[in-house]
Amino acid sequence: MATRAVAIVGTTASGKSRLAMDVAVAAGDVDIVSVDSMAVYRQLDIATAKPSTTDQALVPHHLIDLLEPWEECTMSLFQAAARSAMVGVEEQSRISLLVGGTGLYHRAVIDDLEIPGRYPEVRASLEAALVDELALARLYEHLTELDPDAAGRIEPGNERRIIRALEVTLGSGRPFSSFGPGLETYPPSEITQIGLLLESQVVDEAIERRVDGWLEEGLLDEVQRLLDDPRGLSMTARQAIGYREVASYLGGSCGLREAREAIVARTRAFARRQRAWFRRDPRVLWCEPDSIRGQLEAALAGIRLAGEVED
């Protein structure tokens, strides 16, 4: 795996992407590698906080708009795409700046995790079992019995991840949580990880502003266009924050204010999980907003110096 890389981690709405752009523009030899499970989808632009076309013209971006909305994104697909992108960046004597908040995908790239196989027949059987509103709860309870470690890291309402964990556990005959060295193991990594540290209240307020911005930018129209496409949304894409809630509103299941509050609440819950996930990693160097840019620039300078020494 390419090692000329630095990663910025932290919660959603913390300002990671803006910081990455500022550093990359100033550096001139940096590409941005998005580590976001939803930014991989074309047409899901607003509520994924995808970089603007202007930003993408200023700095090369990778792992954005890889798939159509009806296609599934798997961790193995993402990991392979990230490896390819980072090797390509390194071959041009440039540096990859990893930015995003999808913790599991981040670990798959940073630690080269072992990705379990696919078991289509098992998956089809599990999906067929989703016959009513209580079915997902029953599947989650089954996962808790078979693999409590995996269940403890998955939201009870996350259909995609529950089915995937059960698919692997039942199909392989070993717990989903047993693959690789384990997510609780943090081996040495040549990729420096720098965390942006913000108070929870600051993030919560930023989330509320962000959600209101999405609605003003036309999120309702974007979701309606996706719903109008007969090919539909994949199971992965349907989980995207903002899209599921707006789809409920457009379908008449709730009012717009209720949908907006649901997006805010779900985003804040997501931020709390991100904070807990990244704070468990002892390899992350946490920085306040006024000092993180200096740390990033120092890490980039270290990579350049190491390259000069090797030459």
KOLLUMZA-594464 format. One record per residue (C-alpha): residue number from 1; residue in one letter; x, y, z. Coordinates in nm, 4 decimals. Last residue first. Example, Ala and Ser with C-alpha at 12.3 -4.5 7.8 and 13.67 -1.06 7.14 Angstrom:
<sites>
k  r  X  Y  Z
2  s  1.3670  -0.1060  0.7140
1  a  1.2300  -0.4500  0.7800
</sites>
This chain:
<sites>
k  r  X  Y  Z
311  d  1.6457  0.9382  -0.3509
310  e  1.5512  0.7768  -0.0199
309  v  1.6587  1.0907  0.1695
308  e  1.4539  1.3127  -0.0614
307  g  1.1469  1.0958  -0.0080
306  a  1.1860  1.1130  0.3698
305  l  1.2045  1.4920  0.3444
304  r  0.8819  1.5077  0.1441
303  i  0.7035  1.2836  0.3949
302  g  0.8274  1.4940  0.6864
301  a  0.7085  1.8133  0.5153
300  l  0.3601  1.6632  0.4856
299  a  0.3595  1.5822  0.8574
298  a  0.4763  1.9347  0.9421
297  e  0.2031  2.0838  0.7232
296  l  -0.0565  1.8750  0.9012
295  q  0.0736  1.9721  1.2446
294  g  0.0719  2.3415  1.1531
293  r  -0.2821  2.3137  1.0243
292  i  -0.3932  2.1453  1.3458
291  s  -0.2842  2.4232  1.5806
290  d  -0.5692  2.6766  1.5854
289  p  -0.8410  2.4132  1.5429
288  e  -0.7194  2.2163  1.8474
287  c  -0.5181  1.9054  1.7758
286  w  -0.5461  1.5340  1.8430
285  l  -0.2641  1.3043  1.7264
284  v  -0.4324  0.9757  1.6390
283  r  -0.2328  0.6585  1.7105
282  p  -0.4211  0.5828  2.0320
281  d  -0.7375  0.4976  1.8346
280  r  -1.0283  0.4972  2.0800
279  r  -1.0842  0.8697  2.0168
278  f  -1.1617  0.7880  1.6526
277  w  -1.4585  0.5643  1.7286
276  a  -1.5966  0.7690  2.0186
275  r  -1.5951  1.0893  1.8128
274  q  -1.7474  0.9102  1.5148
273  r  -2.0233  0.7657  1.7314
272  r  -2.1022  1.1098  1.8720
271  a  -2.1027  1.2585  1.5217
270  f  -2.3491  0.9923  1.4035
269  a  -2.5815  1.0772  1.6913
268  r  -2.5613  1.4423  1.5899
267  t  -2.6390  1.3510  1.2298
266  r  -2.9369  1.1403  1.3357
265  a  -3.0788  1.4187  1.5500
264  v  -3.0331  1.6841  1.2803
263  i  -3.1852  1.4624  1.0112
262  a  -3.4793  1.3735  1.2359
261  e  -3.5378  1.7412  1.3159
260  r  -3.5541  1.8213  0.9437
259  a  -3.7917  1.5332  0.8766
258  e  -4.0212  1.6477  1.1575
257  r  -4.0154  2.0027  1.0233
256  l  -4.0976  1.8734  0.6749
255  g  -4.3928  1.6687  0.7957
254  c  -4.3978  1.2908  0.8214
253  s  -4.4943  0.9732  0.6335
252  g  -4.6160  1.1580  0.3238
251  g  -4.3788  0.9910  0.0791
250  l  -4.1904  1.3164  0.0297
249  y  -4.1385  1.3384  0.4046
248  s  -4.0158  0.9802  0.4306
247  a  -3.7823  1.0397  0.1350
246  v  -3.6495  1.3454  0.3164
245  e  -3.5594  1.1289  0.6166
244  r  -3.3895  0.8576  0.4119
243  y  -3.1953  1.1108  0.2063
242  g  -3.0730  1.3183  0.4978
241  i  -2.8277  1.0634  0.6318
240  a  -2.7472  0.8048  0.3665
239  q  -2.8909  0.4619  0.4529
238  r  -3.0749  0.4273  0.1208
237  a  -2.7374  0.4495  -0.0559
236  t  -2.6196  0.1254  0.1023
235  m  -2.9373  -0.0710  0.0282
234  s  -2.9151  0.0491  -0.3303
233  l  -3.1444  0.3258  -0.4485
232  g  -3.4097  0.2996  -0.7175
231  r  -3.3709  0.1815  -1.0769
230  p  -3.7042  0.3438  -1.1584
229  d  -3.5536  0.6918  -1.1068
228  d  -3.8243  0.9149  -0.9578
227  l  -3.6923  0.8562  -0.6059
226  l  -3.3511  0.9946  -0.7016
225  r  -3.5080  1.3010  -0.8612
224  q  -3.7200  1.3536  -0.5480
223  v  -3.4098  1.3318  -0.3297
222  e  -3.2384  1.6092  -0.5252
221  d  -3.5512  1.8236  -0.5256
220  l  -3.5860  1.8006  -0.1484
219  l  -3.2136  1.8657  -0.0993
218  g  -3.2382  2.1970  -0.2838
217  e  -2.9646  2.4240  -0.1489
216  e  -3.1940  2.5661  0.1200
215  l  -3.2587  2.2194  0.2603
214  w  -2.8893  2.1405  0.2673
213  g  -2.8141  2.4728  0.4361
212  d  -3.0641  2.3998  0.7125
211  v  -2.8858  2.0675  0.7668
210  r  -2.5469  2.2405  0.7810
209  r  -2.6598  2.5033  1.0293
208  e  -2.7922  2.2340  1.2621
207  i  -2.4734  2.0329  1.2237
206  a  -2.2577  2.3356  1.3043
205  e  -2.4498  2.3864  1.6290
204  d  -2.3979  2.0243  1.7288
203  v  -2.0276  2.0444  1.6379
202  v  -1.9734  2.3490  1.8599
201  q  -2.1664  2.1840  2.1421
200  s  -1.9549  1.8697  2.1167
199  e  -1.6322  2.0669  2.1602
198  l  -1.3895  2.0364  1.8713
197  l  -1.0715  1.8323  1.8189
196  l  -0.9494  1.7822  1.4633
195  g  -0.7541  1.4566  1.4593
194  i  -0.4240  1.3892  1.2854
193  q  -0.3426  1.0423  1.1569
192  t  0.0062  0.9744  1.0235
191  i  0.0208  0.6849  0.7778
190  e  0.3161  0.4554  0.8455
189  s  0.0971  0.2549  1.0805
188  p  0.1787  0.0610  1.3973
187  p  -0.1002  -0.1804  1.4906
186  y  -0.4193  -0.0656  1.6639
185  t  -0.6159  -0.3687  1.7823
184  e  -0.9752  -0.3099  1.8969
183  l  -1.0935  -0.3384  1.5377
182  g  -0.9731  -0.6942  1.5219
181  p  -0.6573  -0.8372  1.3724
180  g  -0.8518  -0.9320  1.0606
179  f  -1.1904  -1.1005  1.0692
178  s  -1.3214  -1.2069  1.4084
177  s  -1.6000  -0.9456  1.4365
176  f  -1.8039  -1.1197  1.1656
175  p  -1.8063  -1.4295  1.3811
174  r  -1.7049  -1.7550  1.2106
173  g  -1.9106  -2.0054  1.0118
172  s  -1.8347  -1.8273  0.6873
171  g  -2.1894  -1.7902  0.5584
170  l  -2.3667  -1.7472  0.8912
169  t  -2.1260  -1.4920  1.0367
168  v  -2.0636  -1.3252  0.7009
167  e  -2.4305  -1.2816  0.6094
166  l  -2.5166  -1.1918  0.9697
165  a  -2.2674  -0.9043  0.9700
164  r  -2.3832  -0.7905  0.6251
163  i  -2.7505  -0.8040  0.7244
162  i  -2.6893  -0.5964  1.0352
161  r  -2.4710  -0.3503  0.8413
160  r  -2.7323  -0.2819  0.5737
159  e  -3.0319  -0.2658  0.8062
158  n  -2.8842  -0.0093  1.0419
157  g  -3.1735  0.0261  1.2886
156  p  -3.0136  -0.1582  1.5815
155  e  -2.6998  0.0567  1.5292
154  i  -2.3905  -0.1597  1.4911
153  r  -2.0796  -0.1782  1.7113
152  g  -2.2385  -0.3832  1.9894
151  a  -2.3785  -0.6247  1.7326
150  a  -2.0270  -0.7071  1.6123
149  d  -1.9064  -0.7890  1.9632
148  p  -2.2285  -0.9777  2.0436
147  d  -2.1709  -1.2219  1.7563
146  l  -2.4191  -1.5098  1.7415
145  e  -2.6709  -1.4004  2.0060
144  t  -2.6461  -1.0302  1.9214
143  l  -2.6777  -1.1188  1.5523
142  h  -3.0040  -1.3000  1.6257
141  e  -3.1325  -0.9981  1.8192
140  y  -3.0440  -0.7771  1.5215
139  l  -3.2328  -1.0117  1.2906
138  r  -3.5369  -1.0000  1.5187
137  a  -3.5238  -0.6204  1.5309
136  l  -3.5036  -0.6131  1.1498
135  a  -3.8144  -0.8312  1.1272
134  l  -4.0247  -0.6150  1.3586
133  e  -4.1287  -0.3725  1.0838
132  d  -4.2454  -0.6519  0.8548
131  v  -4.1264  -0.9069  0.5988
130  l  -3.7516  -0.8588  0.6248
129  a  -3.6856  -1.2341  0.6061
128  a  -3.6322  -1.2127  0.2300
127  e  -3.3279  -0.9930  0.2964
126  l  -3.1809  -1.2617  0.5210
125  s  -3.2399  -1.5349  0.2622
124  a  -3.0860  -1.3241  -0.0132
123  r  -2.7816  -1.2594  0.2057
122  v  -2.7306  -1.6294  0.2732
121  e  -2.7550  -1.7042  -0.0982
120  p  -2.5188  -1.4185  -0.1894
119  y  -2.2383  -1.5118  0.0524
118  r  -1.9634  -1.2523  0.0068
117  g  -1.6157  -1.2823  0.1588
116  p  -1.4630  -1.1157  0.4642
115  i  -1.2250  -0.8183  0.4233
114  e  -0.8903  -0.8470  0.6031
113  l  -0.8008  -0.4945  0.7082
112  d  -0.5270  -0.2957  0.5334
111  d  -0.4688  -0.0918  0.8504
110  i  -0.5118  0.2626  0.7180
109  v  -0.7431  0.1699  0.4298
108  a  -0.9788  -0.0688  0.6080
107  r  -0.9535  0.1510  0.9181
106  h  -1.0848  0.4503  0.7234
105  y  -1.3610  0.2399  0.5711
104  l  -1.4703  0.1403  0.9215
103  g  -1.4564  0.4969  1.0495
102  t  -1.6506  0.6702  0.7750
101  g  -1.5524  1.0250  0.8724
100  g  -1.3571  1.1643  0.5848
99  v  -1.0262  1.3046  0.4639
98  l  -0.7175  1.1179  0.3477
97  l  -0.4449  1.3501  0.2174
96  s  -0.2472  1.1571  -0.0431
95  i  0.0954  1.2965  -0.1311
94  r  0.2451  1.3520  -0.4773
93  s  0.5456  1.1937  -0.6434
92  q  0.3267  1.1003  -0.9440
91  e  0.3646  0.7316  -0.8565
90  e  0.2470  0.8207  -0.5061
89  v  -0.0859  0.9520  -0.6358
88  g  -0.1389  0.6389  -0.8443
87  v  -0.0593  0.4167  -0.5463
86  m  -0.3102  0.6164  -0.3407
85  a  -0.5859  0.5789  -0.5992
84  s  -0.5339  0.2044  -0.6452
83  r  -0.5307  0.1378  -0.2714
82  a  -0.8406  0.3522  -0.2221
81  a  -1.0299  0.1724  -0.4993
80  a  -0.9402  -0.1662  -0.3500
79  q  -1.0516  -0.0570  -0.0025
78  f  -1.3764  0.0847  -0.1374
77  l  -1.4627  -0.2347  -0.3216
76  s  -1.3710  -0.4422  -0.0148
75  m  -1.5850  -0.2211  0.2100
74  t  -1.8814  -0.2673  -0.0189
73  c  -2.0731  -0.0044  -0.2133
72  e  -2.3892  -0.1385  -0.3729
71  e  -2.5140  0.0076  -0.6994
70  w  -2.8520  0.1823  -0.7402
69  p  -2.7094  0.5285  -0.6720
68  e  -2.4456  0.4905  -0.9468
67  l  -2.0906  0.4393  -0.8303
66  l  -1.7475  0.6055  -0.8188
65  d  -1.8690  0.9627  -0.7721
64  i  -1.5911  1.0574  -0.5264
63  l  -1.3098  0.8162  -0.4421
62  h  -1.0347  1.0634  -0.5423
61  h  -0.9991  1.4413  -0.5518
60  p  -0.7403  1.6419  -0.7489
59  v  -0.7155  1.9989  -0.6106
58  l  -0.8281  2.3234  -0.7747
57  a  -1.0775  2.1659  -1.0162
56  q  -1.2290  1.9541  -0.7382
55  d  -1.2665  2.2662  -0.5255
54  t  -1.4484  2.4476  -0.8060
53  t  -1.6699  2.1456  -0.8750
52  s  -1.7753  2.1636  -0.5125
51  p  -1.6687  1.9046  -0.2577
50  k  -1.9455  1.6618  -0.1533
49  a  -2.1316  1.7529  0.1641
48  t  -2.3036  1.4116  0.1419
47  a  -2.6344  1.5883  0.1981
46  i  -2.5970  1.7912  -0.1228
45  d  -2.4380  1.5558  -0.3728
44  l  -2.6027  1.2164  -0.3930
43  q  -2.6268  1.2243  -0.7743
42  r  -2.3176  1.0045  -0.8142
41  y  -2.2405  0.7893  -0.5139
40  v  -1.8898  0.7505  -0.3656
39  a  -1.9673  1.0481  -0.1394
38  m  -2.1788  0.8038  0.0635
37  s  -1.9128  0.5779  0.2174
36  d  -1.6788  0.8677  0.2882
35  v  -1.3016  0.8402  0.2957
34  s  -1.2268  1.1033  0.0310
33  v  -0.8686  1.1049  -0.0968
32  i  -0.7398  1.4600  -0.1470
31  d  -0.4316  1.5059  -0.3645
30  v  -0.1297  1.7032  -0.2395
29  d  0.1673  1.8503  -0.4276
28  g  0.0624  2.2179  -0.4373
27  a  0.1002  2.2689  -0.0635
26  a  -0.1124  2.5839  -0.0290
25  v  -0.4030  2.4326  -0.2229
24  a  -0.3755  2.1079  -0.0272
23  v  -0.3700  2.2807  0.3117
22  d  -0.6733  2.4984  0.2365
21  m  -0.8630  2.2082  0.0837
20  a  -0.7916  1.9788  0.3778
19  l  -0.9051  2.2465  0.6248
18  r  -1.2292  2.2916  0.4335
17  s  -1.2848  1.9158  0.4322
16  k  -1.2129  1.8716  0.8026
15  g  -1.4453  2.1538  0.9138
14  s  -1.6087  1.9791  1.2083
13  a  -1.9391  1.9128  1.0304
12  t  -1.8910  1.5353  1.0616
11  t  -1.6569  1.4260  1.3352
10  g  -1.2835  1.3841  1.3272
9  v  -1.0011  1.2462  1.1169
8  i  -0.7377  1.3994  0.8896
7  a  -0.5086  1.1410  0.7316
6  v  -0.1555  1.1716  0.5921
5  a  -0.0159  0.9753  0.2994
4  r  0.3011  0.8815  0.1165
3  t  0.2593  0.5220  0.2358
2  a  0.1143  0.3528  -0.0720
1  m  0.0000  0.0000  0.0000
</sites>
